[in-house]
Amino acid sequence: MKTFTQTCAVLAMWVGFVHSASACTVCMGGDGTVGEAANGAIFVMLGVLATVLGFISVVGFLIVRKGQMPLPPHAELVRSLAGINID
């Protein structure tokens, strides 16, 4: 019964706050330099995020490509002399 009461209280608060919620003037497209600066900051953050994700993707691609390369001749010779046969 206690959880039901808590759930009803949270639901009542949520319904009460829905009508009073509103965005600030910057989010609603207010005039002035603040809106332009906020838009510029958003695009800068998106650019930084795209750059970081691009670098992570390139590093992953290089690791996979290096893992698929054949062994150098001296490593193959050591492997054959040691009798290691990993395929």
Buried (B, 14 or more C-beta within 10 A) or exposed (E): EEEEEEEEEEEEEEEEEEEEEEEEEBEEEEEEEEBEEBEEEEEEEEEEEEEEEEEEEEEEEEEEEEEEEEEEEEEEEEEEEEEEEEE
